[in-house]
Amino acid sequence: MNKHIKVIIINFLIIICFLMGCQYKTNKRNKPIVGVVVARFDDTFLTSVRNQFYDMAQNKVEVDIWNGNGSQKTENEKVDILIKSKVNVLAVNLVDTNGASSIIEKAKKANIPVIFFNTEPSAEDLEKWDKVYYVGSRSEQSGIFQGQMLVNYFKSNPAKNGTIRYVMLEGKTDHPDAIARTKYSVKTIEDAGFKVQNVAQDTAMWDREEAEEKMANILAVQNDNIDCVIANNDDMALGAIDALKSKGYFNNGKYIPVVGVDDTDGAANAEKAGTLLGTVLNDAKNQGKAIFNLASVLSNGQAPDSSNFTTPINDGKYIWIDNKIVTK
């Protein structure tokens, strides 16, 4: 082949490759990109939120979702990657609330709005920038609803000796949801006029298997000195039920009421089976919708208001999704 023709062909191929590369970049940025980091991919509730992101996105925006693997250090690294890739909006489910401050500072520097969800940062952190928001449920509300379910139960089924002896399974000791659910579930029972006794309290990190192990240890010590189990989420409630089953509960009239939070599929099945007294709908679907709709507004460079975002924003920062009691 003529040398000059080879040169022409090579140059032509280079131009084509360049144009294809440019077209690829253009196509990639035709849609806004929302970078999402969740604390753990193995969390049942957070999986529901993630699925809602994908369902909502479709052809409207691109979602790039990363796993924090239960480590704030890992989550920070994933946030750095998303900021470097110049996503339009960040949506972050914190592993540790103390991680919010540095994430906000980095995002502010890159001018990328941040939506925290499900794990609420401090009010001081949220005030650090006008492009920072929080989407979630009111933690104290879910605790109140757990308490109400147990109040209703013990009105019809009085506890022995007039004192409700409870086991508390916490998600994580420093998690704001865990703290509020623990406090307000018990306070609601007390406010209804019942005497209570905390016979055991342990942290099971939102995990079913860990909750089963912790509950088995508690049963080995307390035996039949328990009137109910309060778990900060459904996975831990189901773990407690697994341990109770192994001790013969939920058969031949041997029963302990157990309550959880989230309204997962597993919880619904346990309610139908009569092993879970009730749960509280922590509305993953509507939380996911609110996060997605807010991200869509922010990704277009707009500030959310009544003209482009229908969900009320409290104090310019908070989008609250109401809980609901769910029983059989």
VEXZADREN-638700 format. One record per residue (C-alpha): residue number from 1; x, y, z. Coordinates in nm, 4 decimals. Example, Ala and Ser with C-alpha at 12.3 -4.5 7.8 and 13.67 -1.06 7.14 Angstrom:
BEGIN
- nr  xx  yy  zz
- 1  1.2300  -0.4500  0.7800
- 2  1.3670  -0.1060  0.7140
//
This chain:
BEGIN
- nr  xx  yy  zz
- 1  0.0000  0.0000  0.0000
- 2  0.1198  0.3507  -0.0834
- 3  0.2837  0.5178  0.2165
- 4  0.0751  0.8330  0.1770
- 5  -0.2470  0.6314  0.1663
- 6  -0.1447  0.4558  0.4903
- 7  -0.0899  0.7918  0.6572
- 8  -0.4307  0.9161  0.5367
- 9  -0.6043  0.6014  0.6645
- 10  -0.4308  0.6231  1.0026
- 11  -0.5212  0.9895  1.0383
- 12  -0.8778  0.9105  0.9399
- 13  -0.8995  0.6355  1.2055
- 14  -0.7551  0.8701  1.4669
- 15  -1.0181  1.1312  1.3833
- 16  -1.2961  0.8693  1.3982
- 17  -1.1720  0.7423  1.7366
- 18  -1.1506  1.0983  1.8653
- 19  -1.5027  1.1765  1.7503
- 20  -1.6352  0.8527  1.9010
- 21  -1.4621  0.9358  2.2262
- 22  -1.6152  1.2824  2.2286
- 23  -1.9547  1.1358  2.1491
- 24  -1.9150  0.8874  2.4341
- 25  -1.8374  1.1659  2.6774
- 26  -2.1280  1.3713  2.5492
- 27  -2.3677  1.0780  2.5839
- 28  -2.2375  1.0068  2.9298
- 29  -2.3200  1.3591  3.0407
- 30  -2.6565  1.3825  2.8666
- 31  -2.8093  1.2766  3.1988
- 32  -2.7207  1.4144  3.5431
- 33  -2.5269  1.1738  3.7629
- 34  -2.6222  1.1184  4.1265
- 35  -2.3444  0.9598  4.3296
- 36  -2.4765  0.7479  4.6178
- 37  -2.2907  0.5884  4.9079
- 38  -2.4744  0.3659  5.1571
- 39  -2.3318  0.2426  5.4843
- 40  -2.3833  -0.1266  5.4027
- 41  -2.5158  -0.3213  5.1060
- 42  -2.6247  -0.6107  5.3314
- 43  -2.8756  -0.3987  5.5249
- 44  -3.2322  -0.4967  5.4316
- 45  -3.3825  -0.1494  5.4648
- 46  -3.1019  0.0243  5.2756
- 47  -3.1340  -0.2339  4.9993
- 48  -3.4982  -0.1279  4.9605
- 49  -3.3902  0.2361  4.9337
- 50  -3.1259  0.1458  4.6746
- 51  -3.3803  -0.0457  4.4696
- 52  -3.6089  0.2559  4.4765
- 53  -3.3247  0.4708  4.3370
- 54  -3.2862  0.2352  4.0428
- 55  -3.6620  0.2157  3.9838
- 56  -3.6980  0.5938  3.9843
- 57  -3.3884  0.6687  3.7764
- 58  -3.4625  0.4751  3.4582
- 59  -3.3846  0.7214  3.1754
- 60  -3.4039  1.0399  3.3840
- 61  -3.0721  1.0376  3.5683
- 62  -2.7770  0.8064  3.6117
- 63  -2.7155  0.6676  3.9611
- 64  -2.3727  0.5504  4.0688
- 65  -2.4096  0.3592  4.3974
- 66  -2.1184  0.2543  4.6205
- 67  -2.0914  0.0445  4.9365
- 68  -1.9392  0.1931  5.2518
- 69  -1.8874  -0.1611  5.3879
- 70  -1.9719  -0.0438  5.7386
- 71  -1.6571  0.1715  5.7563
- 72  -1.6559  0.5518  5.7621
- 73  -1.3016  0.5488  5.6240
- 74  -1.4170  0.3390  5.3272
- 75  -1.7227  0.5589  5.2815
- 76  -1.5039  0.8717  5.2751
- 77  -1.2878  0.7121  5.0058
- 78  -1.5966  0.6353  4.7943
- 79  -1.7184  0.9935  4.8359
- 80  -1.3771  1.1172  4.7193
- 81  -1.4055  0.9029  4.4062
- 82  -1.7520  1.0414  4.3277
- 83  -1.6419  1.4012  4.3828
- 84  -1.3404  1.3476  4.1597
- 85  -1.5680  1.2093  3.8878
- 86  -1.7740  1.5304  3.9166
- 87  -2.1157  1.3862  3.9914
- 88  -2.3966  1.6418  3.9983
- 89  -2.5292  1.5485  4.3429
- 90  -2.4121  1.3337  4.6341
- 91  -2.6540  1.1205  4.8399
- 92  -2.4888  0.9725  5.1486
- 93  -2.6089  0.7316  5.4175
- 94  -2.3504  0.7861  5.6889
- 95  -2.1743  0.5029  5.8660
- 96  -2.0821  0.7430  6.1455
- 97  -2.2481  1.0803  6.2025
- 98  -1.9042  1.2276  6.2778
- 99  -1.8187  1.1749  5.9101
- 100  -2.0666  1.4401  5.7925
- 101  -1.8470  1.7438  5.8509
- 102  -1.5577  1.6429  5.6238
- 103  -1.7958  1.5239  5.3497
- 104  -1.9732  1.8609  5.3539
- 105  -1.6439  2.0495  5.3352
- 106  -1.5254  1.8478  5.0342
- 107  -1.8607  1.8760  4.8566
- 108  -1.8797  2.2507  4.9215
- 109  -1.5343  2.2990  4.7746
- 110  -1.6452  2.1087  4.4607
- 111  -1.9885  2.2815  4.4639
- 112  -2.1727  1.9468  4.4691
- 113  -2.4981  1.9483  4.6735
- 114  -2.5282  1.6790  4.9413
- 115  -2.8337  1.4824  5.0538
- 116  -2.7812  1.2789  5.3698
- 117  -3.0396  1.0093  5.4308
- 118  -3.1490  0.7599  5.6960
- 119  -2.8672  0.8556  5.9368
- 120  -2.9169  1.2132  6.0529
- 121  -2.6118  1.4415  6.0881
- 122  -2.6026  1.7016  6.3632
- 123  -2.7913  2.0270  6.3110
- 124  -2.4589  2.2096  6.3298
- 125  -2.3218  2.0113  6.0357
- 126  -2.6330  2.0664  5.8257
- 127  -2.6033  2.4421  5.8785
- 128  -2.2506  2.4520  5.7340
- 129  -2.3770  2.4998  5.3783
- 130  -2.7041  2.5942  5.2113
- 131  -2.6806  2.2988  4.9703
- 132  -2.6978  2.0265  5.2353
- 133  -3.0218  1.8389  5.3156
- 134  -3.1477  1.5432  5.5164
- 135  -3.4172  1.2921  5.4146
- 136  -3.5476  1.0413  5.6671
- 137  -3.8084  0.9577  5.9262
- 138  -3.8360  1.1041  6.2735
- 139  -3.6534  0.8528  6.4915
- 140  -3.8541  0.9323  6.8025
- 141  -4.1776  0.8630  6.6116
- 142  -4.0783  0.5031  6.5363
- 143  -3.9891  0.4485  6.9025
- 144  -4.3238  0.5945  7.0134
- 145  -4.5087  0.3632  6.7757
- 146  -4.3198  0.0585  6.9069
- 147  -4.4176  0.1584  7.2583
- 148  -4.7821  0.2054  7.1566
- 149  -4.8007  -0.1462  7.0143
- 150  -4.6725  -0.2906  7.3413
- 151  -4.9064  -0.0701  7.5465
- 152  -5.2009  -0.2068  7.3479
- 153  -5.0785  -0.5635  7.3973
- 154  -5.0224  -0.5394  7.7746
- 155  -5.3581  -0.3706  7.8328
- 156  -5.5154  -0.6974  7.7190
- 157  -5.2380  -0.9247  7.8482
- 158  -5.1126  -0.7897  8.1826
- 159  -4.7517  -0.8665  8.2724
- 160  -4.6673  -1.0820  8.5723
- 161  -4.6361  -0.8870  8.8983
- 162  -4.7500  -0.5715  8.7166
- 163  -4.4031  -0.4925  8.5721
- 164  -4.3120  -0.5252  8.2048
- 165  -3.9680  -0.6851  8.1861
- 166  -3.8130  -0.6041  7.8499
- 167  -3.5070  -0.6866  7.6423
- 168  -3.3702  -0.4050  7.4250
- 169  -3.1687  -0.4881  7.1105
- 170  -2.9931  -0.1763  6.9839
- 171  -2.8684  -0.1175  6.6317
- 172  -2.5576  0.0811  6.7155
- 173  -2.4915  0.2624  7.0407
- 174  -2.4032  0.6016  6.8852
- 175  -2.6561  0.5904  6.5996
- 176  -2.9225  0.8651  6.6370
- 177  -3.2037  0.6322  6.5232
- 178  -3.0998  0.3664  6.7732
- 179  -3.0753  0.6192  7.0554
- 180  -3.4171  0.7709  6.9841
- 181  -3.5976  0.4393  6.9266
- 182  -3.4528  0.2968  7.2473
- 183  -3.5507  0.6008  7.4525
- 184  -3.8992  0.6702  7.3192
- 185  -4.0236  0.3112  7.2989
- 186  -3.9707  0.2687  7.6736
- 187  -4.0864  0.6214  7.7591
- 188  -4.4168  0.5617  7.5764
- 189  -4.4838  0.2496  7.7835
- 190  -4.4015  0.4365  8.1056
- 191  -4.6131  0.7358  8.0045
- 192  -4.9092  0.4965  7.9636
- 193  -4.8791  0.4136  8.3351
- 194  -4.6922  0.0817  8.3187
- 195  -4.3963  -0.0110  8.5355
- 196  -4.0998  -0.1397  8.3341
- 197  -3.7775  -0.3247  8.4062
- 198  -3.4826  -0.3490  8.1703
- 199  -3.3636  -0.7069  8.2189
- 200  -3.1096  -0.6975  7.9327
- 201  -2.9803  -0.4571  7.6696
- 202  -2.7250  -0.5276  7.4003
- 203  -2.6030  -0.3982  7.0649
- 204  -2.6552  -0.6206  6.7600
- 205  -2.5456  -0.3766  6.4861
- 206  -2.8772  -0.4015  6.2945
- 207  -2.7885  -0.7630  6.2042
- 208  -3.0160  -1.0694  6.2287
- 209  -2.7490  -1.3299  6.3037
- 210  -2.5818  -1.1130  6.5660
- 211  -2.9204  -1.0438  6.7265
- 212  -2.9964  -1.4169  6.7399
- 213  -2.6658  -1.4811  6.9154
- 214  -2.7164  -1.1957  7.1634
- 215  -3.0747  -1.3036  7.2359
- 216  -2.9668  -1.6643  7.2899
- 217  -2.7117  -1.5447  7.5470
- 218  -2.9772  -1.3351  7.7211
- 219  -3.2229  -1.6268  7.7323
- 220  -2.9555  -1.8484  7.8866
- 221  -2.9361  -1.6084  8.1813
- 222  -3.2888  -1.4718  8.2083
- 223  -3.4798  -1.7850  8.1068
- 224  -3.8500  -1.7003  8.1540
- 225  -3.8003  -1.3582  8.3156
- 226  -3.8812  -1.1674  7.9957
- 227  -4.2150  -1.0164  7.8947
- 228  -4.1224  -0.8581  7.5589
- 229  -3.8416  -0.7774  7.3162
- 230  -3.7924  -0.4338  7.1621
- 231  -3.5580  -0.4269  6.8618
- 232  -3.4388  -0.1115  6.6848
- 233  -3.5040  -0.2755  6.3445
- 234  -3.6762  -0.5757  6.1898
- 235  -3.3618  -0.7750  6.1156
- 236  -3.2735  -0.7777  6.4853
- 237  -3.6351  -0.8539  6.5781
- 238  -3.6245  -1.1560  6.3466
- 239  -3.2954  -1.2643  6.5019
- 240  -3.4546  -1.2466  6.8466
- 241  -3.7475  -1.4545  6.7181
- 242  -3.5038  -1.7166  6.5833
- 243  -3.3485  -1.7475  6.9301
- 244  -3.6893  -1.7598  7.1000
- 245  -3.8060  -2.0360  6.8650
- 246  -3.5085  -2.2480  6.9651
- 247  -3.6301  -2.2219  7.3256
- 248  -3.9793  -2.3386  7.2366
- 249  -4.1545  -2.0056  7.2075
- 250  -4.4439  -1.9525  6.9628
- 251  -4.5607  -2.3091  7.0244
- 252  -4.8254  -2.4443  7.2619
- 253  -4.9186  -2.0990  7.3877
- 254  -4.5634  -1.9982  7.4854
- 255  -4.5367  -1.6446  7.3540
- 256  -4.3342  -1.3249  7.3911
- 257  -4.4314  -1.0105  7.1960
- 258  -4.1506  -0.8788  6.9762
- 259  -4.1556  -0.5451  6.7928
- 260  -3.9262  -0.4045  6.5242
- 261  -3.8913  -0.1167  6.2783
- 262  -3.8776  -0.1000  5.8957
- 263  -4.1648  -0.3232  5.7733
- 264  -3.9415  -0.5493  5.5669
- 265  -4.0736  -0.8518  5.3779
- 266  -3.9306  -1.0764  5.6487
- 267  -4.1205  -0.8818  5.9130
- 268  -4.4450  -0.9110  5.7161
- 269  -4.4009  -1.2883  5.6973
- 270  -4.3296  -1.3074  6.0703
- 271  -4.6451  -1.1085  6.1448
- 272  -4.8500  -1.3496  5.9351
- 273  -4.6886  -1.6411  6.1204
- 274  -4.7773  -1.4787  6.4541
- 275  -4.4178  -1.4518  6.5763
- 276  -4.3812  -1.0725  6.5367
- 277  -4.6323  -0.8576  6.7231
- 278  -4.5759  -0.5629  6.4918
- 279  -4.3352  -0.3291  6.3223
- 280  -4.3138  0.0346  6.2187
- 281  -4.3100  0.1259  5.8515
- 282  -3.9851  0.3113  5.7905
- 283  -4.0978  0.4085  5.4426
- 284  -3.8086  0.3074  5.2128
- 285  -4.0167  0.3660  4.9004
- 286  -4.1144  0.7234  4.9807
- 287  -3.7731  0.8050  5.1271
- 288  -3.6168  0.6831  4.8028
- 289  -3.8627  0.8912  4.5998
- 290  -3.7943  1.2036  4.8043
- 291  -3.4170  1.1613  4.7734
- 292  -3.4442  1.1025  4.3997
- 293  -3.6786  1.3973  4.3375
- 294  -3.4625  1.6292  4.5475
- 295  -3.1490  1.5105  4.3661
- 296  -3.3180  1.5737  4.0308
- 297  -3.3915  1.9349  4.1261
- 298  -3.0427  1.9954  4.2647
- 299  -2.8713  1.8315  3.9661
- 300  -3.0306  2.0944  3.7431
- 301  -2.8726  2.3704  3.9469
- 302  -3.2029  2.4681  4.1080
- 303  -3.2918  2.5280  4.4703
- 304  -3.5901  2.3170  4.5830
- 305  -3.9125  2.5092  4.6441
- 306  -4.2865  2.4544  4.6075
- 307  -4.2653  2.4965  4.2298
- 308  -4.0266  2.2062  4.1710
- 309  -4.0410  1.9913  4.4869
- 310  -4.3762  1.8974  4.6366
- 311  -4.2591  1.7416  4.9656
- 312  -4.2405  1.9964  5.2503
- 313  -3.8923  2.1027  5.3570
- 314  -3.8669  2.1837  5.7273
- 315  -3.6280  2.4585  5.8362
- 316  -3.4904  2.4597  5.4823
- 317  -3.3039  2.1341  5.5518
- 318  -3.5233  1.8425  5.6583
- 319  -3.7545  1.6252  5.4477
- 320  -3.9458  1.4049  5.6912
- 321  -4.1219  1.0866  5.5780
- 322  -4.3828  0.9729  5.8291
- 323  -4.3778  0.6302  5.9944
- 324  -4.6809  0.4036  6.0344
- 325  -4.7700  0.1195  6.2700
- 326  -4.7993  -0.2151  6.0902
- 327  -4.9515  -0.5195  6.2587
- 328  -5.1102  -0.8432  6.1404
//
